[in-house]
Amino acid sequence: MTILAGILMLGVLIFIHELGHFCVAKFMNVKVLKFSLGFGPRLLSRKWGETEYMICAVPLGGYVQMLGENPEKEDENLELLPGDEKRSFAAKSPWRRTLIVLAGPAMNLLFPFLLLPWAYLIGVPMPAFLEKPPCIGYVAAGSQAIDAGFRTGDCITAVNDIHVTSWESAEKAVLSHLGAPLRFTVQRGGEEAAVPLANPRDGGLEGLQSLGLLPLQEARVGALVPGRAAAKAGMKVGDLILAINGRKIDSWYEIRTIVQDLNEKPGRYLVEREGERIEFTIWAEKEERDSSSLFLIGIAPLQETVTKRFGLGDSIREGASRTWDLIELTFLFIKKLLFGEVSAKNIGGPITVVQMAGHAAQTDFTSILSILAFLSIQLGILNLLPIPVLDGGHIFFNFCEILIRRPLSLRTRELAQQAGLILLLLLMGLAFYNDLVRLFFGGASG
């Protein structure tokens, strides 16, 4: 069901993209021969008017085929009607062809401006800690943050002289300086201290968490994996873990470290349940992950959430602001990626896209709208890259034609398209590799 939901959501974004090409082509009086969702063998096909509408077997893209778009590949048996020569894509001016090609990515970039206001109007669930002061509940061992000198209990008041009052505003400040040196101002024991971070690895792409900074999180059980050690021992959702083997637990993040240190030795877990204290003896279960051993008892933390709702006017403003933030962040990520300031491991492919969409589809409607908006922006910007075989490559060819006042030679375009195809295949190969690494060697719960 996750895969099916993910494919359906991806299909919506592909439809929006191809609809942009289709509508502007029709407006420019270009004859559209085919409108396809997917590639490969046809599953469904019907012809209305002059256009054949299809759904094909491979749901990882789509296309709009226009008369004269690829003259050398057109069906020799294609019947031309009087006036069709003027309705050919090739017969249009470079500016008109550019508008047709640009319409697909533009629709993907405009789509979130329509989606996200609805999410804010309905109500957006978000972790409660985002609205709380940015006080550090845990500094991950071996992280950049611990090397920089952060301590548990530090409260961030500024990032690169940008004043912050909540965890969310601190995240935004970090992301706005993606890959750049960071200078934190913190309150520590009633005094102000400066914590510099000269060269954040991966640029802080996931905000404070990627630096090793985590919010205050009480050790309350929010979920149990059926059949795992904690569930079999009798632990329940809502239990507050007070101590393990006599060691006091102040934060959820301490549990994972202790469980790993215990390995397969028994742990005595003291919990509080409805005012009563109960002790369990639990043996962690060993699991092999990414060539290393991980010990799990099968619990996850309780995530406190709040739902923020906005009026119509505020929803439009918040939705537009969030969309613009996502667009800026995506362009910034691409820039940092090209300059080697963020790792290529952060690139995701179709498997990641389908997983993200599928998981969102199993939560709530606002999550569906949010993930659709996010993925729509990624799809739109990806297609604007000046790589032949992508929309951006065709736009680049058109601008070259405008500048030199003649079309590029067929040989030049073929060579550029071959190079672009190789580059795109390498990029897809890297994305699939990253997807598979995340799928089979991803992180696990405690």
TAVENLIN-V932512 format. One line per field, one symbol per residue. phi: phi as a letter, one per 30 degrees, with the letter a starting at -180 (. if undefined). psi: psi as a letter, one per 20 degrees, with the letter a starting at -180 (. if undefined). burial: 1 if it has 24 or more other ideal C-beta (glycine too) atoms within 12 Angstrom, else 0. A space follows every 10 residues. Layout:
# TAVENLIN-V932512
phi = ???
psi = ???
burial = ???
This chain:
# TAVENLIN-V932512
phi = .ddddddddd dddddedddd edddddddic dcdbbbcjbi edcbaaccic cccbbcdcdc laaccceidb edcddddddc cejdedcded dddedddddd dddddddddd eddcddeddd ddkcdbeddd cdedcdcacd diddddddjd bejdcdcabh iddbbbdddd edddddceic ecbccbcbii bcbcbdbdbd diiieciddd djcbdebddc dcabdeided dddjdbdjdc dcabhiddcc bedddedddd ddhcddcccc bcbhiccbcb cbcdcdbdbh ibcbcbcibb ddcdbbcccb dedddddddd dddddddddd ddddddddci cbdddddcce dddddddddd dccbdddddd dddddddddd deddddceic edddddeddd dddciaddde dddddddddd dddddddddd ddddeddddc bddbdd
psi = hggggggghh hghgggghhg ggghgghjlp pogqoporrb qpgqpqppci pppqprhokk arqopqpjgm hijqphjpop rpihhijqgh iqqhgghghg ghhghghhhh ghhhghhhgh ggpopqphhh irqmpphpop pjrhghhijq qpipopiqol jopqirhghg ghgghikpir qqoqpqpoki qpqpoqnhmp qjjkhkbhhi ijpqrpoqlp phqpopirgg ghijqqpipo ohqokippoi qhihgggggh hhcjqqpoop qpoliqpqpq pppqpppppl krpppqilqq qpopqqppqq rgghgggggg ggghghgghg hgggghghjj iqqiiipqah ggghgggghh hjerhhhggg hggghggggg hgiiplpqir hhghgggghg hggikqqqqh gghggghggh ggghhgghgg ghghghghgi krrrr.
burial = 0000111111 1111111111 1101100101 1111111100 0000000001 1111110011 1111111110 0000000000 0000001111 0101011111 1111111111 1110111111 1101111011 0111111111 0011100101 1101111111 0001011111 1111111111 0111111000 0000101001 1111111111 1111111111 1101000111 1010110011 1111000010 1111110111 0100001011 1000000011 0111101000 0001111111 1100000101 0000100111 0110111011 0111011000 1101011111 1111111101 1000011111 1111111111 1111111111 1111111100 1000000100 0010011001 0001001100 1001101100 000111
